[in-house]
């Protein structure tokens, strides 16, 4: 069952009005299995929230084959480099299944958070927790991969 925008963990500490304000920025897209959502190295303009399906994040390896960095599940975000102006995407995101995503322009998202510092702080705390968890998981996968060489 697909999540609704209001089910996204990043927004769980917001009031209904604050969540609605964020939702007005979102464009909902349905994509098919094997479609590429973003390409590594592209400008990071948009943040994506997965509502349904699975997405694989891959990066180029020195061997030339893609390396799976993460599997995004409903409720997770990707394309978070868009929080940082002038950033490039660090991974390619591809649909492992048919998916439904909410897409928000990074600058508009950041501006909305700045308009309401209380909501912005709550979102940034959740954002930091998400990034810390993902980096820890990536480090663990990398250590496992290197241990198998």
DSSP file (Angstrom, degrees, kcal/mol; ACC not computed):
  #  RESIDUE AA STRUCTURE BP1 BP2  ACC     N-H-->O    O-->H-N    N-H-->O    O-->H-N    TCO  KAPPA ALPHA  PHI   PSI    X-CA   Y-CA   Z-CA
    1    1 A X              0   0    0      0, 0.0     2,-0.1     0, 0.0     0, 0.0   0.000 360.0 360.0 360.0 132.3    0.0    0.0    0.0
    2    2 A X        -     0   0    0     50,-0.1    50,-0.2     1,-0.1     2,-0.1  -0.397 360.0-122.7 -71.3 141.9    1.4    3.4   -1.0
    3    3 A X        -     0   0    0     48,-3.1     2,-0.3    -2,-0.1    -1,-0.1  -0.415  20.7-127.0 -73.6 157.6    2.2    5.9    1.7
    4    4 A X    >   -     0   0    0     -2,-0.1     3,-2.0     1,-0.1     4,-0.3  -0.680  29.4-105.1 -96.2 161.5    0.6    9.3    1.6
    5    5 A X  G >  S+     0   0    0      1,-0.3     3,-1.7    -2,-0.3     6,-0.2   0.877 121.4  59.6 -53.6 -39.7    2.8   12.4    1.8
    6    6 A X  G 3  S+     0   0    0      1,-0.3    -1,-0.3     3,-0.0    14,-0.0   0.617  94.9  65.1 -68.1 -11.9    1.8   12.9    5.4
    7    7 A X  G <  S+     0   0    0     -3,-2.0    -1,-0.3     3,-0.0     2,-0.2   0.507  71.3 119.6 -87.0  -5.2    3.3    9.5    6.3
    8    8 A X    X   -     0   0    0     -3,-1.7     3,-1.7    -4,-0.3     4,-0.2  -0.443  63.9-139.3 -68.2 127.4    6.8   10.6    5.4
    9    9 A X  G >  S+     0   0    0     66,-0.5     3,-1.7     1,-0.3     4,-0.3   0.821  97.9  66.3 -57.8 -35.1    9.0   10.2    8.5
   10   10 A X  G 3  S+     0   0    0     65,-0.4    -1,-0.3     1,-0.3     3,-0.3   0.790 108.7  39.7 -58.0 -27.4   10.9   13.5    7.8
   11   11 A X  G X  S+     0   0    0     -3,-1.7     3,-1.7    -6,-0.2    -1,-0.3   0.298  82.3 106.6-104.9   8.1    7.6   15.4    8.5
   12   12 A X  T <  S+     0   0    0     -3,-1.7    -1,-0.2     1,-0.3    -2,-0.1   0.755  78.5  51.7 -65.7 -24.1    6.3   13.4   11.4
   13   13 A X  T 3  S+     0   0    0     -4,-0.3    -1,-0.3    -3,-0.3     2,-0.1   0.472  92.0  99.5 -90.2  -0.9    7.0   16.1   14.0
   14   14 A X  S <  S-     0   0    0     -3,-1.7     2,-0.1     1,-0.1    -3,-0.0  -0.470  78.3-110.1 -84.9 156.1    5.2   18.8   12.1
   15   15 A X     >  -     0   0    0     -2,-0.1     4,-2.6     1,-0.1     5,-0.2  -0.383  36.7-104.2 -71.9 161.2    1.7   20.1   12.7
   16   16 A X  H  > S+     0   0    0      1,-0.2     4,-2.3     2,-0.2     5,-0.1   0.878 124.4  51.7 -54.8 -37.4   -0.9   19.2   10.1
   17   17 A X  H  > S+     0   0    0      2,-0.2     4,-2.0     1,-0.2    -1,-0.2   0.903 109.5  48.3 -67.3 -40.8   -0.7   22.8    8.8
   18   18 A X  H  > S+     0   0    0      2,-0.2     4,-1.8     1,-0.2    -2,-0.2   0.898 112.0  49.3 -66.6 -40.4    3.1   22.6    8.5
   19   19 A X  H  X S+     0   0    0     -4,-2.6     4,-2.6     1,-0.2    -2,-0.2   0.914 110.0  51.6 -63.9 -41.8    2.9   19.3    6.6
   20   20 A X  H  X S+     0   0    0     -4,-2.3     4,-1.7    -5,-0.2    -2,-0.2   0.895 106.7  54.1 -61.5 -40.0    0.2   20.8    4.3
   21   21 A X  H  < S+     0   0    0     -4,-2.0     4,-0.3     1,-0.2    -1,-0.2   0.890 111.7  44.7 -61.3 -39.9    2.5   23.7    3.6
   22   22 A X  H >< S+     0   0    0     -4,-1.8     3,-1.5     1,-0.2     4,-0.4   0.888 108.8  57.0 -70.3 -39.2    5.3   21.3    2.6
   23   23 A X  H >< S+     0   0    0     -4,-2.6     3,-1.5     1,-0.3    -2,-0.2   0.813  93.7  66.9 -64.6 -29.8    2.9   19.2    0.5
   24   24 A X  T 3< S+     0   0    0     -4,-1.7    -1,-0.3     1,-0.3    -2,-0.2   0.734  98.6  54.6 -64.0 -18.9    1.9   22.2   -1.6
   25   25 A X  T <  S+     0   0    0     -3,-1.5    80,-0.4    -4,-0.3    -1,-0.3   0.636  92.8  98.0 -83.7 -15.5    5.5   22.2   -2.9
   26   26 A X    <   -     0   0    0     -3,-1.5     2,-0.5    -4,-0.4    78,-0.2  -0.488  54.2-160.4 -87.3 142.9    5.4   18.5   -4.0
   27   27 A X  E     -A  103   0A   0     76,-2.3    76,-2.9    -2,-0.2     2,-0.5  -0.986  19.7-140.9-112.1 126.7    4.7   17.0   -7.4
   28   28 A X  E     -A  102   0A   0     -2,-0.5     2,-0.4    74,-0.2    74,-0.2  -0.767  23.1-175.9 -92.1 130.5    3.6   13.4   -7.3
   29   29 A X  E     -A  101   0A   0     72,-2.9    72,-2.8    -2,-0.5     2,-0.5  -0.969  18.5-150.7-127.7 141.4    5.1   11.2  -10.1
   30   30 A X  E     -A  100   0A   0     -2,-0.4     2,-0.3    70,-0.2    70,-0.2  -0.945  21.9-175.6-107.5 132.0    4.5    7.6  -11.0
   31   31 A X  E     -A   99   0A   0     68,-2.5    68,-2.5    -2,-0.5     2,-0.2  -0.906  19.6-119.5-128.6 155.1    7.4    5.8  -12.6
   32   32 A X    >   -     0   0    0     -2,-0.3     3,-2.1    66,-0.2    63,-0.3  -0.547  41.7 -80.5 -94.2 156.8    7.9    2.4  -14.1
   33   33 A X  T 3  S+     0   0    0      1,-0.3    63,-0.2    -2,-0.2    -1,-0.1  -0.251 117.0  19.8 -51.1 139.6   10.3   -0.4  -13.1
   34   34 A X  T 3  S+     0   0    0     61,-3.0    -1,-0.3     1,-0.3     2,-0.2   0.320  89.7 135.7  76.5  -3.7   13.8    0.2  -14.6
   35   35 A X    <   -     0   0    0     -3,-2.1    60,-2.9    62,-0.2     2,-0.5  -0.492  55.5-126.9 -70.9 144.6   13.2    3.9  -15.1
   36   36 A X  E     -D   94   0B   0     58,-0.2    58,-0.3     1,-0.2     3,-0.1  -0.816  23.7-176.5 -91.4 128.1   16.1    6.1  -14.1
   37   37 A X  E     +     0   0B   0     56,-3.1     2,-0.3    -2,-0.5    -1,-0.2   0.894  69.5   1.0 -88.7 -49.2   15.0    8.9  -11.8
   38   38 A X  E     -D   93   0B   0     55,-1.1    55,-1.7     6,-0.0     2,-0.4  -0.954  66.3-134.2-139.0 157.0   18.3   10.7  -11.5
   39   39 A X    >   -     0   0    0     -2,-0.3     3,-2.0    53,-0.2    50,-0.3  -0.935  31.1-105.4-115.3 136.4   21.8   10.3  -12.9
   40   40 A X  T 3  S+     0   0    0     -2,-0.4    50,-0.2     1,-0.2    52,-0.1  -0.299 107.0  25.6 -52.9 134.7   25.0   10.6  -10.9
   41   41 A X  T 3  S+     0   0    0     48,-2.7    -1,-0.2     1,-0.3    49,-0.1   0.233  90.2 125.5  92.4 -13.8   26.8   13.9  -11.6
   42   42 A X  S <  S-     0   0    0     -3,-2.0    47,-3.0     1,-0.1    -1,-0.3  -0.362  77.0 -84.1 -70.0 156.8   23.7   15.8  -12.6
   43   43 A X  B     -G   88   0C   0     45,-0.2     2,-1.3     1,-0.1    45,-0.3  -0.395  41.7-123.8 -58.3 138.9   22.9   19.0  -10.7
   44   44 A X        +     0   0    0     43,-2.9    43,-0.3     1,-0.2    42,-0.2  -0.705  56.7 142.6 -89.3  90.3   21.1   18.3   -7.5
   45   45 A X        +     0   0    0     -2,-1.3    61,-3.4     1,-0.1    62,-0.5   0.755  54.7  45.7 -99.4 -30.2   17.9   20.4   -8.0
   46   46 A X  E     -B  105   0A   0     59,-0.3     2,-0.4    -3,-0.3    36,-0.3  -0.872  60.8-144.8-125.5 149.9   15.2   18.2   -6.4
   47   47 A X  E     -B  104   0A   0     57,-3.2    57,-2.8    -2,-0.3     2,-0.4  -0.902  22.3-154.1-107.0 139.3   14.6   16.2   -3.3
   48   48 A X  E     -BC 103  78A   0     30,-3.1    30,-2.3    -2,-0.4     2,-0.5  -0.911  10.1-162.8-119.1 143.3   12.5   13.0   -3.7
   49   49 A X  E     -BC 102  77A   0     53,-2.4    53,-2.6    -2,-0.4     2,-0.5  -0.992  22.2-133.2-123.1 122.0   10.4   11.1   -1.2
   50   50 A X  E     +B  101   0A   0     26,-2.6    25,-3.7    -2,-0.5    51,-0.2  -0.632  28.5 171.5 -80.7 123.0    9.5    7.6   -2.0
   51   51 A X  E     +     0   0A   0     49,-3.0   -48,-3.1    -2,-0.5     2,-0.3   0.738  68.2   6.3 -98.9 -30.5    5.8    6.9   -1.4
   52   52 A X  E    S+B  100   0A   0     48,-1.6    48,-1.9   -50,-0.2    -1,-0.4  -0.984 105.3  15.5-155.6 142.2    5.6    3.4   -3.0
   53   53 A X  S    S-     0   0    0     -2,-0.3    21,-0.5    46,-0.2     2,-0.3  -0.531  80.2 -70.2  98.6-163.4    8.0    0.8   -4.5
   54   54 A X  E     -E   73   0B   0     44,-0.2    42,-2.2    -2,-0.2    43,-1.2  -0.989  33.5-165.9-136.7 144.7   11.7    0.5   -4.3
   55   55 A X  E     -EF  72  95B   0     17,-1.7    17,-3.7    -2,-0.3     2,-0.5  -0.997  11.9-144.9-130.7 135.0   14.6    2.5   -5.7
   56   56 A X  E     -EF  71  94B   0     38,-2.7    38,-2.4    -2,-0.4     2,-0.6  -0.854   7.4-151.3 -98.7 133.3   18.3    1.5   -5.9
   57   57 A X  E     +EF  70  93B   0     13,-3.0    12,-3.3    -2,-0.5    13,-1.4  -0.920  23.2 178.3-100.8 123.1   21.0    4.1   -5.5
   58   58 A X  E     -EF  68  92B   0     34,-2.8    34,-3.4    -2,-0.6     2,-0.3  -0.896  13.5-164.9-125.1 155.1   24.1    3.2   -7.5
   59   59 A X  E     -E   67   0B   0      8,-2.0     8,-2.9    -2,-0.3     2,-0.2  -0.935  34.8 -92.5-132.6 158.1   27.4    4.8   -8.0
   60   60 A X  E     -E   66   0B   0     -2,-0.3     2,-0.2     6,-0.2     6,-0.2  -0.462  39.8-151.6 -70.2 138.6   30.2    4.2  -10.5
   61   61 A X    >   -     0   0    0      4,-1.0     3,-1.6    -2,-0.2    -1,-0.0  -0.674  28.3-110.2-104.7 165.9   32.9    1.9   -9.3
   62   62 A X  T 3  S+     0   0    0      1,-0.3    -1,-0.1    -2,-0.2    -2,-0.0   0.756 119.2  60.3 -64.1 -23.8   36.6    1.8  -10.3
   63   63 A X  T 3  S-     0   0    0      2,-0.2    -1,-0.3     1,-0.0     3,-0.1   0.550 116.8-114.3 -81.0  -7.7   35.8   -1.4  -12.1
   64   64 A X  S <  S+     0   0    0     -3,-1.6     2,-0.3     1,-0.3    -2,-0.1   0.229  81.9 109.6  95.1 -15.3   33.3    0.3  -14.3
   65   65 A X  S    S-     0   0    0      1,-0.1    -4,-1.0    -5,-0.1    -1,-0.3  -0.675  77.5 -98.9 -93.7 150.9   30.2   -1.6  -13.0
   66   66 A X  E     -E   60   0B   0     -2,-0.3     2,-0.5    -6,-0.2    -6,-0.2  -0.387  30.7-146.9 -68.0 145.3   27.6    0.2  -10.8
   67   67 A X  E     -E   59   0B   0     -8,-2.9    -8,-2.0    -2,-0.1     2,-0.5  -0.964  16.1-127.1-114.3 121.9   27.9   -0.4   -7.1
   68   68 A X  E     +E   58   0B   0     -2,-0.5   -10,-0.3   -10,-0.2     3,-0.1  -0.565  30.5 175.0 -71.7 118.6   24.6   -0.5   -5.1
   69   69 A X  E     -     0   0B   0    -12,-3.3     2,-0.3    -2,-0.5   -11,-0.2   0.755  61.4 -12.3 -94.6 -30.1   24.9    2.1   -2.3
   70   70 A X  E     -E   57   0B   0    -13,-1.4   -13,-3.0     2,-0.0     2,-0.5  -0.985  50.8-132.1-165.9 156.5   21.4    1.9   -0.9
   71   71 A X  E     -E   56   0B   0     -2,-0.3     2,-0.4   -15,-0.2   -15,-0.2  -0.986  28.7-144.3-117.5 119.5   17.9    0.6   -1.5
   72   72 A X  E     -E   55   0B   0    -17,-3.7   -17,-1.7    -2,-0.5     2,-0.3  -0.687  17.1-167.6 -88.6 132.6   15.3    3.3   -0.8
   73   73 A X  E >   -E   54   0B   0     -2,-0.4     3,-2.5   -19,-0.2   -23,-0.3  -0.745  40.2 -66.0-115.0 162.6   12.0    2.1    0.7
   74   74 A X  T 3  S+     0   0    0    -21,-0.5   -23,-0.2     1,-0.3    -1,-0.1  -0.196 123.5  28.6 -51.5 134.0    8.7    4.0    1.1
   75   75 A X  T 3  S+     0   0    0    -25,-3.7   -66,-0.5     1,-0.4   -65,-0.4   0.108  98.0 112.1 100.3 -18.9    9.0    6.9    3.5
   76   76 A X    <   -     0   0    0     -3,-2.5   -26,-2.6   -26,-0.2    -1,-0.4  -0.419  57.4-137.9 -83.9 160.8   12.7    7.5    2.7
   77   77 A X  E     +C   49   0A   0    -28,-0.2     2,-0.3    -2,-0.1   -28,-0.2  -0.836  19.2 179.1-113.7 156.4   14.2   10.4    0.8
   78   78 A X  E     +C   48   0A   0    -30,-2.3   -30,-3.1    -2,-0.3    15,-0.0  -0.958  59.8  53.3-148.0 165.7   16.8   10.6   -1.8
   79   79 A X    >   +     0   0    0     -2,-0.3     3,-2.1   -32,-0.2     4,-0.1   0.718  61.3 152.2  78.9  22.3   18.4   13.4   -3.8
   80   80 A X  G >   +     0   0    0      1,-0.3     3,-2.0     2,-0.2     4,-0.2   0.597  51.3  83.8 -67.5  -9.7   19.2   15.1   -0.5
   81   81 A X  G >  S+     0   0    0      1,-0.3     3,-2.1     2,-0.2     6,-0.3   0.735  72.9  78.6 -61.4 -19.5   22.2   16.8   -2.1
   82   82 A X  G <  S+     0   0    0     -3,-2.1    -1,-0.3   -36,-0.3    -2,-0.2   0.657  76.1  73.3 -64.6 -14.8   19.6   19.4   -3.3
   83   83 A X  G <  S+     0   0    0     -3,-2.0     2,-0.7     1,-0.2    -1,-0.3   0.742  92.2  64.1 -65.3 -21.3   19.7   20.8    0.2
   84   84 A X  S X  S-     0   0    0     -3,-2.1     3,-1.8    -4,-0.2   -40,-0.2  -0.902  93.2-124.3-114.3 110.1   23.1   22.2   -0.7
   85   85 A X  T 3  S+     0   0    0     -2,-0.7   -40,-0.1     1,-0.3    -2,-0.1  -0.171  92.8  16.6 -54.7 136.0   23.2   24.8   -3.4
   86   86 A X  T 3  S+     0   0    0      1,-0.2    -1,-0.3   -42,-0.2    -4,-0.1   0.502  93.3 141.9  81.5   4.7   25.4   24.0   -6.4
   87   87 A X    <   -     0   0    0     -3,-1.8   -43,-2.9    -6,-0.3     2,-0.3  -0.353  42.5-139.2 -79.2 158.9   25.7   20.3   -5.4
   88   88 A X  B     -G   43   0C   0    -45,-0.3   -45,-0.2    -2,-0.1     2,-0.2  -0.849  30.6 -97.2-111.7 152.1   25.8   17.4   -7.8
   89   89 A X        -     0   0    0    -47,-3.0   -48,-2.7    -2,-0.3   -47,-0.0  -0.480  25.2-157.0 -69.4 137.6   24.1   14.1   -7.3
   90   90 A X  S    S+     0   0    0    -50,-0.2     2,-0.3    -2,-0.2   -50,-0.1   0.432  71.1  30.5 -96.7  -0.9   26.3   11.4   -5.9
   91   91 A X  S    S-     0   0    0    -52,-0.1     2,-0.4   -32,-0.1   -32,-0.2  -0.985  73.8-117.3-151.6 158.9   24.3    8.4   -7.1
   92   92 A X  E     - F   0  58B   0    -34,-3.4   -34,-2.8    -2,-0.3     2,-0.5  -0.841  29.0-149.3 -93.5 136.4   22.1    7.2   -9.9
   93   93 A X  E     +DF  38  57B   0    -55,-1.7   -56,-3.1    -2,-0.4   -55,-1.1  -0.945  18.6 178.6-112.7 125.4   18.6    6.3   -8.7
   94   94 A X  E     -DF  36  56B   0    -38,-2.4   -38,-2.7    -2,-0.5     2,-0.5  -0.961  32.6-111.6-128.1 142.4   16.7    3.6  -10.6
   95   95 A X  E     - F   0  55B   0    -60,-2.9   -61,-3.0    -2,-0.4   -40,-0.3  -0.598  22.8-174.4 -75.2 118.9   13.3    2.1  -10.0
   96   96 A X  S    S+     0   0    0    -42,-2.2     2,-0.3    -2,-0.5   -41,-0.2   0.701  80.1   5.3 -80.8 -22.4   13.5   -1.5   -8.9
   97   97 A X  S    S-     0   0    0    -43,-1.2     2,-0.2   -65,-0.1   -63,-0.2  -0.815 108.5 -63.2-140.8 177.6    9.7   -1.7   -9.1
   98   98 A X        -     0   0    0     -2,-0.3     2,-0.3   -65,-0.1   -66,-0.2  -0.547  68.7-166.7 -62.5 139.6    7.0    0.6  -10.2
   99   99 A X  E     -A   31   0A   0    -68,-2.5   -68,-2.5    -2,-0.2     2,-0.4  -0.871  28.7-150.3-133.5 163.5    7.2    3.6   -7.9
  100  100 A X  E     -AB  30  52A   0    -48,-1.9   -49,-3.0    -2,-0.3   -48,-1.6  -0.992  26.2-179.4-131.3 125.1    5.4    6.7   -6.8
  101  101 A X  E     -AB  29  50A   0    -72,-2.8   -72,-2.9    -2,-0.4     2,-0.5  -0.904  27.1-139.1-125.9 152.9    7.5    9.6   -5.6
  102  102 A X  E     -AB  28  49A   0    -53,-2.6   -53,-2.4    -2,-0.3     2,-0.4  -0.966  26.5-160.9-105.4 124.9    6.9   13.1   -4.3
  103  103 A X  E     -AB  27  48A   0    -76,-2.9   -76,-2.3    -2,-0.5     2,-0.4  -0.916  10.8-179.3-113.2 131.2    9.4   15.5   -5.8
  104  104 A X  E     - B   0  47A   0    -57,-2.8   -57,-3.2    -2,-0.4     2,-0.2  -0.997  33.8-113.5-131.0 132.5   10.2   18.9   -4.3
  105  105 A X  E  >  - B   0  46A   0    -80,-0.4     4,-2.5    -2,-0.4   -59,-0.3  -0.450  26.7-135.2 -60.9 130.1   12.6   21.6   -5.6
  106  106 A X  H  > S+     0   0    0    -61,-3.4     4,-2.7     1,-0.2     5,-0.2   0.878 101.6  48.0 -59.4 -42.7   15.5   21.8   -3.2
  107  107 A X  H  > S+     0   0    0    -62,-0.5     4,-2.8     2,-0.2    -1,-0.2   0.924 113.2  47.6 -66.4 -43.7   15.6   25.6   -3.1
  108  108 A X  H  > S+     0   0    0      2,-0.2     4,-2.2     1,-0.2    -2,-0.2   0.894 112.8  50.4 -62.9 -38.9   11.8   25.9   -2.6
  109  109 A X  H  X S+     0   0    0     -4,-2.5     4,-2.0     2,-0.2    -2,-0.2   0.944 112.3  45.5 -62.5 -49.6   12.0   23.3    0.1
  110  110 A X  H  X S+     0   0    0     -4,-2.7     4,-2.1     1,-0.2    -2,-0.2   0.913 112.0  52.0 -61.6 -44.1   14.8   25.1    1.9
  111  111 A X  H  X S+     0   0    0     -4,-2.8     4,-1.5     1,-0.2    -1,-0.2   0.892 108.4  51.5 -59.7 -40.6   13.0   28.5    1.6
  112  112 A X  H  X S+     0   0    0     -4,-2.2     4,-0.9     1,-0.2    -1,-0.2   0.890 109.0  50.7 -65.0 -38.9    9.8   27.0    3.1
  113  113 A X  H >< S+     0   0    0     -4,-2.0     7,-0.6     1,-0.2     3,-0.5   0.882 108.6  52.1 -65.0 -37.4   11.8   25.7    6.0
  114  114 A X  H 3< S+     0   0    0     -4,-2.1     3,-0.4     1,-0.2    -1,-0.2   0.792 101.8  60.7 -69.5 -28.1   13.4   29.1    6.5
  115  115 A X  H 3< S+     0   0    0     -4,-1.5     2,-0.4     1,-0.3    -1,-0.2   0.787 115.7  33.3 -68.0 -27.4    9.9   30.7    6.6
  116  116 A X  S <X S-     0   0    0     -4,-0.9     4,-3.0    -3,-0.5     3,-0.3  -0.771  70.5-176.3-131.6  86.3    9.0   28.7    9.6
  117  117 A X  H  > S+     0   0    0     -3,-0.4     4,-2.6    -2,-0.4     5,-0.2   0.815  83.1  56.3 -56.6 -33.5   12.1   28.1   11.8
  118  118 A X  H  > S+     0   0    0      2,-0.2     4,-1.7     1,-0.2    -1,-0.2   0.956 113.7  39.0 -63.6 -48.6   10.2   25.9   14.2
  119  119 A X  H  > S+     0   0    0     -3,-0.3     4,-2.6     1,-0.2     5,-0.2   0.900 114.5  56.2 -65.7 -40.6    9.2   23.5   11.4
  120  120 A X  H  X S+     0   0    0     -4,-3.0     4,-2.6    -7,-0.6    -2,-0.2   0.897 106.5  49.1 -59.3 -42.3   12.6   23.9    9.8
  121  121 A X  H  X S+     0   0    0     -4,-2.6     4,-2.0    -5,-0.2    -1,-0.2   0.912 111.1  49.8 -65.5 -41.9   14.4   22.8   12.9
  122  122 A X  H  X S+     0   0    0     -4,-1.7     4,-1.9     1,-0.2    -2,-0.2   0.921 113.6  45.6 -62.5 -43.9   12.2   19.7   13.3
  123  123 A X  H  X S+     0   0    0     -4,-2.6     4,-2.9     1,-0.2    -2,-0.2   0.912 111.6  51.8 -66.5 -42.2   12.7   18.7    9.7
  124  124 A X  H  X S+     0   0    0     -4,-2.6     4,-2.6    -5,-0.2    -1,-0.2   0.844 107.2  52.9 -67.1 -32.5   16.5   19.3    9.9
  125  125 A X  H  X S+     0   0    0     -4,-2.0     4,-2.1     2,-0.2    -1,-0.2   0.948 113.3  43.6 -64.0 -47.7   16.8   17.1   13.0
  126  126 A X  H  X S+     0   0    0     -4,-1.9     4,-2.4  -116,-0.2    -2,-0.2   0.899 113.1  52.9 -63.0 -40.5   15.0   14.3   11.2
  127  127 A X  H  X S+     0   0    0     -4,-2.9     4,-2.6     1,-0.2     5,-0.2   0.926 108.8  49.2 -60.0 -46.5   17.1   14.9    8.1
  128  128 A X  H  X S+     0   0    0     -4,-2.6     4,-2.6     1,-0.2    -1,-0.2   0.896 110.5  50.5 -61.3 -41.8   20.3   14.7   10.1
  129  129 A X  H  X S+     0   0    0     -4,-2.1     4,-2.3     2,-0.2    -1,-0.2   0.906 111.2  49.2 -62.3 -41.8   19.2   11.4   11.7
  130  130 A X  H  X S+     0   0    0     -4,-2.4     4,-2.5     2,-0.2    -2,-0.2   0.936 112.9  45.6 -63.7 -47.7   18.4   10.0    8.2
  131  131 A X  H  X S+     0   0    0     -4,-2.6     4,-2.6     2,-0.2     5,-0.2   0.908 112.2  51.4 -64.8 -42.1   21.7   11.0    6.8
  132  132 A X  H  X S+     0   0    0     -4,-2.6     4,-2.2    -5,-0.2    -1,-0.2   0.920 111.8  47.3 -61.2 -43.4   23.6    9.7    9.8
  133  133 A X  H  X S+     0   0    0     -4,-2.3     4,-2.4    -5,-0.2    -2,-0.2   0.927 112.9  48.5 -63.3 -44.9   21.8    6.3    9.5
  134  134 A X  H  X S+     0   0    0     -4,-2.5     4,-2.5     1,-0.2    -2,-0.2   0.888 111.4  49.3 -65.6 -39.4   22.4    6.1    5.8
  135  135 A X  H  X S+     0   0    0     -4,-2.6     4,-2.5     2,-0.2    -1,-0.2   0.902 111.1  50.0 -66.1 -40.0   26.1    6.9    6.1
  136  136 A X  H  X S+     0   0    0     -4,-2.2     4,-2.0    -5,-0.2    -2,-0.2   0.918 112.6  46.8 -63.3 -43.2   26.5    4.3    8.9
  137  137 A X  H  X S+     0   0    0     -4,-2.4     4,-2.5     2,-0.2    -2,-0.2   0.902 112.1  50.3 -65.6 -40.8   24.8    1.7    6.7
  138  138 A X  H  X S+     0   0    0     -4,-2.5     4,-2.6     1,-0.2    -2,-0.2   0.907 109.8  50.8 -63.7 -41.5   26.9    2.6    3.7
  139  139 A X  H  X S+     0   0    0     -4,-2.5     4,-2.5     1,-0.2    -1,-0.2   0.907 110.3  49.6 -62.3 -41.3   30.1    2.3    5.8
  140  140 A X  H  X S+     0   0    0     -4,-2.0     4,-2.2     2,-0.2    -2,-0.2   0.915 111.5  48.0 -64.3 -43.5   29.0   -1.1    7.0
  141  141 A X  H  X S+     0   0    0     -4,-2.5     4,-2.6     2,-0.2    -2,-0.2   0.902 112.4  49.8 -63.4 -40.2   28.3   -2.3    3.4
  142  142 A X  H  X S+     0   0    0     -4,-2.6     4,-2.8     2,-0.2     5,-0.2   0.914 109.9  49.7 -65.3 -43.4   31.6   -0.9    2.2
  143  143 A X  H  X S+     0   0    0     -4,-2.5     4,-1.9     2,-0.2    -1,-0.2   0.900 112.4  48.6 -62.7 -39.8   33.5   -2.7    5.1
  144  144 A X  H  X S+     0   0    0     -4,-2.2     4,-0.9     2,-0.2    -2,-0.2   0.924 112.2  48.8 -64.3 -45.4   31.7   -5.9    4.2
  145  145 A X  H >< S+     0   0    0     -4,-2.6     3,-0.8     1,-0.2    -2,-0.2   0.922 112.8  46.5 -60.5 -46.9   32.5   -5.5    0.5
  146  146 A X  H >< S+     0   0    0     -4,-2.8     3,-1.2     1,-0.2    -1,-0.2   0.826 107.5  58.2 -67.2 -31.5   36.2   -4.8    1.2
  147  147 A X  H 3< S+     0   0    0     -4,-1.9    -1,-0.2    -5,-0.2    -2,-0.2   0.726 103.0  54.2 -69.4 -20.9   36.3   -7.8    3.6
  148  148 A X  T <<        0   0    0     -4,-0.9    -1,-0.2    -3,-0.8    -2,-0.2   0.377 360.0 360.0 -94.3   4.3   35.2  -10.0    0.7
  149  149 A X    <         0   0    0     -3,-1.2    -1,-0.2    -4,-0.2    -2,-0.1   0.486 360.0 360.0 -81.0 360.0   38.0   -9.0   -1.6
